[in-house]
């Protein structure tokens, strides 16, 4: 019996809607899981080659790469929203035009980011790292890995366009080839296998850059071929109206990503004050839980596609039903995963060669406690994204990050530890240490879940979708 059928027998989901969502979500889970697994292998390889300093350097450098990655996810959220609504309205020419527009927007954002990272990597990473060796390694990683920003943006746009048209398998097949290539390259370049010199942290960056470029080339060939539900024209066209809608949907999610990413910098600073070992433990724990949370990513994509297509076809009631059914499916899946992960945390931590197994296992278990919040936040955001209503997830992230997560985190600082912000010097620490950090992580996750769920429950996303005039039919 398939998983959705089992849940339907238990009265948790409706079978038909559950199976539709599951079929769309599984390929996204597989590709997302592979992507996170690669990041995990980065940390394993670098940890074995350079220890805690290498892991911390990778984490600091990756934060800025994550800015670009987050922007690509945000921008392409506009792509999946627009394409799914056009597909639901049976408007294939406009769906194809949205693919062309997404390519131009990807290049316009990614290229300047690569230039800035190449020029300012050293001072950027030095803002986070207290140790000079860690900062230097992190900067070297950042310069190289950001060369892959444009290929990464385009790959995400292509995958999201295909997902919006209901095809999540093609991106999976492409990444089943290109992502393992990343692992092989990382091993070869980090450890210096065969004729290659050992490059350590920088080797992981070059492996990622080459693999991302390969994936972008394959996506380009697939979409130009015209054999998929959507296609890319050569030369790509540009439509200002579609570009405005892609940006309208994506901009709040870009703000969401940036707010969360920039909020992570002071969070990491506090961890750095507590010790490099704590940064490494957090970094490993976060990578593990990101892998475990892949079902929620898959279900969020499924929710965007199903909600968007239902709205495009003028069926708001089905759109609402899909949103709630996918959320139930995600919660059932993620709670099972969280239980397994919490029980196996020490074993998982040992696999990373970390210097502090106990601290890493505690971070893994804290993240496991937050899995339900993450699942609900992510899938509800996916449903809202399908409707083109992305402002409230942004508001929730601002509140969770800057009104809850960071104020609670600074309580971990030692008593009397001074922070200077311009002309003002404060000492907000209460010496609570890691328990304050754990509390900050959990409060952040569940506040965002509450905001996104409340917004979807309000039903106001329907008016947002209709006001866009993109892909709407029956209810116009």
Residue pairs with C-beta under 8 A, 6 or more apart in sequence:
1 9
2 19
2 22
3 22
3 333
4 13
4 15
4 18
4 19
4 21
4 22
4 329
5 15
5 18
5 19
7 13
7 18
7 328
7 329
7 332
8 14
8 15
8 18
12 328
12 329
12 332
13 325
13 328
13 329
13 332
14 321
14 325
17 306
17 321
17 322
17 325
17 326
18 325
18 329
20 302
20 306
20 322
21 299
21 302
21 303
21 306
21 322
21 325
21 326
21 329
22 302
22 329
24 163
24 166
24 168
24 298
24 301
24 302
24 305
24 306
25 168
25 295
25 298
25 299
25 301
25 302
25 326
25 329
26 168
26 298
27 168
27 169
27 171
27 172
27 298
28 163
28 168
28 171
28 172
28 294
28 297
28 298
28 301
28 302
29 294
29 295
29 297
29 298
30 172
30 176
31 159
31 171
31 172
31 175
31 176
31 179
32 294
32 297
32 298
33 291
33 294
34 175
34 176
34 179
34 180
35 175
35 179
36 287
36 290
36 291
36 294
37 179
37 183
37 291
38 179
38 182
38 183
38 186
38 208
38 211
39 62
39 287
39 290
40 287
40 288
40 291
40 352
41 183
41 186
41 187
42 58
42 186
42 204
42 208
43 55
43 58
43 283
43 284
43 287
43 352
44 351
44 352
44 353
45 186
45 187
45 190
45 191
45 204
46 54
46 55
46 57
46 58
46 190
46 200
46 201
46 204
47 54
47 55
47 280
47 284
47 352
47 353
47 354
48 353
49 190
49 191
49 198
49 200
50 57
50 137
50 200
50 201
51 355
52 276
52 277
52 280
52 354
52 355
53 131
53 133
53 134
53 137
53 276
54 137
54 200
54 201
55 279
55 280
55 283
55 284
55 354
56 129
56 131
56 134
56 138
56 272
56 276
56 279
56 280
56 283
57 129
57 133
57 134
57 135
57 136
57 137
57 138
57 141
57 201
58 137
58 138
58 141
58 201
58 204
58 283
59 138
59 268
59 279
59 280
59 282
59 283
60 125
60 128
60 129
60 134
60 135
60 138
60 268
61 121
61 125
61 137
61 138
61 139
61 140
61 141
61 142
61 145
61 201
61 205
62 141
62 145
63 128
63 261
63 264
63 265
63 268
64 117
64 121
64 124
64 125
64 142
64 146
65 117
65 142
65 145
65 146
65 149
66 261
66 264
67 113
67 257
67 258
67 261
68 110
68 113
68 114
68 117
68 146
68 149
68 152
68 153
69 152
70 254
70 257
70 258
70 260
70 261
71 109
71 113
71 153
71 254
71 257
71 258
72 106
72 109
72 110
72 149
72 152
72 153
72 156
72 157
73 156
73 253
73 257
74 250
74 251
74 253
74 254
74 255
74 256
74 257
75 102
75 105
75 106
75 109
75 153
75 156
75 157
75 246
75 247
75 250
75 254
76 102
76 106
76 153
76 156
76 157
76 159
76 160
76 161
76 250
77 160
77 249
77 250
77 253
77 304
77 385
77 390
78 102
78 245
78 246
78 247
78 248
78 249
78 250
78 253
79 98
79 99
79 102
79 157
79 160
79 161
79 164
79 246
79 250
80 160
80 161
80 163
80 164
80 301
80 304
80 305
80 308
80 385
80 386
81 164
81 246
81 249
81 304
81 308
81 385
81 386
81 387
81 388
82 95
82 98
82 164
82 242
82 245
82 246
82 249
82 388
82 470
82 471
83 95
83 98
83 99
83 160
83 161
83 164
83 165
83 230
83 308
84 163
84 164
84 165
84 304
84 305
84 307
84 308
84 309
84 312
84 386
84 471
85 308
85 309
85 311
85 312
85 386
85 388
85 465
85 468
85 470
85 471
85 472
86 92
86 94
86 95
86 98
86 312
86 470
86 471
87 95
87 164
87 165
87 166
87 229
87 230
87 308
87 309
87 312
87 471
88 308
88 309
88 310
88 311
88 312
88 313
88 471
88 473
89 312
89 313
89 471
89 472
89 473
91 471
92 230
94 242
94 471
95 161
95 164
95 165
95 229
95 230
96 230
96 231
96 232
96 233
97 237
97 239
97 242
98 161
98 230
98 242
98 246
99 157
99 158
99 161
99 223
99 230
99 231
99 232
99 236
100 232
100 233
100 236
100 237
100 238
100 239
101 236
101 237
101 238
101 239
101 242
101 243
101 246
102 157
102 160
102 161
102 246
103 154
103 157
103 232
103 236
104 236
104 238
104 243
105 157
105 243
105 246
105 247
106 150
106 153
106 154
106 156
106 157
107 150
107 153
107 154
109 153
110 149
110 150
110 152
110 153
110 154
111 149
111 150
113 146
113 149
114 146
114 147
114 149
114 150
117 124
117 142
117 143
117 146
117 149
118 143
118 146
118 147
121 139
121 140
121 142
121 143
121 146
122 135
122 136
122 139
124 139
124 142
125 135
125 138
125 139
125 142
126 135
126 139
127 265
128 135
128 138
128 265
128 268
128 269
128 272
129 135
129 138
129 272
130 272
130 273
131 276
134 276
137 200
137 201
137 202
138 201
140 201
140 202
140 205
141 201
141 202
141 204
141 205
142 205
143 205
144 202
144 205
144 206
144 209
145 204
145 205
145 208
145 209
147 209
148 208
148 209
148 212
148 213
150 216
151 212
151 213
151 215
151 216
151 217
152 212
152 216
154 216
154 219
154 220
155 212
155 215
155 216
155 219
158 171
158 219
158 220
158 222
158 223
158 232
159 171
159 219
160 301
161 223
161 230
162 168
162 170
162 171
162 223
162 228
162 229
162 230
163 171
163 301
163 304
163 305
164 230
164 304
164 305
164 308
165 228
165 229
165 230
166 229
166 305
166 309
167 228
167 229
168 301
168 302
168 305
170 222
170 228
171 219
174 215
174 218
174 219
174 222
175 215
177 218
178 211
178 214
178 215
178 218
179 211
179 215
181 210
181 211
181 214
182 207
182 208
182 210
182 211
182 212
183 207
184 207
185 206
185 207
185 210
185 211
186 203
186 204
186 207
186 208
187 193
188 194
188 196
188 203
188 207
189 196
189 199
189 202
189 203
189 204
189 206
189 207
190 198
190 199
190 200
190 201
190 203
190 204
190 207
191 198
191 203
192 198
192 199
192 203
199 206
220 232
222 228
223 230
223 231
223 232
224 231
224 232
224 234
225 231
242 470
245 388
245 468
245 470
248 388
248 468
249 385
249 388
249 390
250 390
251 390
252 390
252 391
252 393
252 394
253 385
253 390
253 393
253 394
255 394
255 397
255 398
256 390
256 393
256 394
256 397
259 394
259 397
259 398
259 401
259 402
260 397
260 401
263 401
263 402
263 405
263 406
266 406
266 409
266 410
267 405
267 406
267 409
267 437
267 440
268 279
268 282
270 409
270 410
270 412
270 413
270 437
271 278
271 279
271 282
271 437
272 278
272 279
273 413
273 414
273 417
274 412
274 433
274 434
274 437
277 355
277 356
277 359
278 359
278 434
280 354
280 355
280 356
280 360
281 354
281 356
281 359
281 360
281 362
281 363
282 363
282 437
284 349
284 352
284 354
284 360
284 363
285 349
285 360
285 362
285 363
285 364
285 366
285 367
286 363
286 367
288 341
288 348
288 349
288 364
288 367
289 341
289 364
289 367
289 368
289 371
292 334
292 337
292 338
292 341
292 367
292 368
292 371
293 334
293 337
293 371
293 374
293 375
293 378
295 330
295 333
295 334
295 337
295 375
296 330
296 333
296 334
296 374
296 375
296 378
296 379
297 378
299 326
299 327
299 329
299 330
299 333
299 375
299 378
299 379
299 382
300 330
300 378
300 379
300 381
300 382
300 385
301 382
302 326
302 382
303 322
303 323
303 326
303 327
303 379
303 382
303 383
303 385
303 386
304 382
304 383
304 385
304 386
305 386
306 319
306 322
306 326
306 386
307 319
307 322
307 323
307 382
307 383
307 386
307 387
308 385
308 386
308 387
308 388
308 471
309 386
310 316
310 318
310 319
310 322
311 319
311 386
311 387
311 462
311 465
311 471
311 472
312 471
312 472
312 473
313 473
313 474
314 472
314 473
314 474
314 475
314 476
315 474
316 462
316 465
316 475
319 383
319 386
319 387
319 462
320 459
322 383
323 379
323 380
323 383
323 386
323 456
326 379
326 382
326 383
327 375
327 376
327 379
327 380
327 383
327 453
330 375
330 376
330 378
330 379
331 372
331 375
331 376
333 375
334 371
334 372
334 374
334 375
335 371
335 372
335 375
337 371
338 368
338 369
338 371
338 372
339 368
341 348
341 364
341 365
341 368
341 371
342 364
342 365
342 368
342 369
345 361
345 362
345 364
345 365
345 368
346 357
346 358
346 361
348 361
348 364
349 357
349 358
349 360
349 361
349 364
350 357
352 360
354 360
359 434
362 434
362 438
366 438
366 441
366 442
367 441
369 442
370 441
370 442
370 445
370 446
372 449
373 442
373 445
373 446
373 448
373 449
374 445
374 449
376 449
376 452
376 453
377 393
377 396
377 445
377 448
377 449
377 452
377 453
380 449
380 452
380 453
380 455
380 456
381 390
381 393
381 452
383 456
383 461
384 390
384 392
384 393
384 452
384 455
384 456
384 461
385 393
387 461
387 462
387 464
387 465
388 461
388 464
388 465
388 468
388 470
389 455
389 460
389 461
389 464
389 465
392 451
392 452
392 455
393 448
393 451
393 452
393 455
395 451
396 447
396 448
396 450
396 451
396 452
397 448
399 447
399 451
400 443
400 444
400 445
400 447
400 448
400 451
401 444
404 440
404 443
404 444
404 447
405 440
405 441
405 443
405 444
406 440
408 436
408 439
408 440
408 443
409 436
409 437
409 440
410 419
410 428
410 429
411 428
411 429
411 430
411 432
411 436
412 429
412 432
412 433
412 434
412 435
412 436
412 437
413 419
413 427
413 428
413 429
413 430
413 431
414 429
414 431
415 427
415 429
415 430
415 431
416 427
416 429
417 427
417 429
418 425
418 426
418 427
419 425
419 426
419 427
419 428
430 436
455 461
465 472
466 472
466 475
466 476
469 476
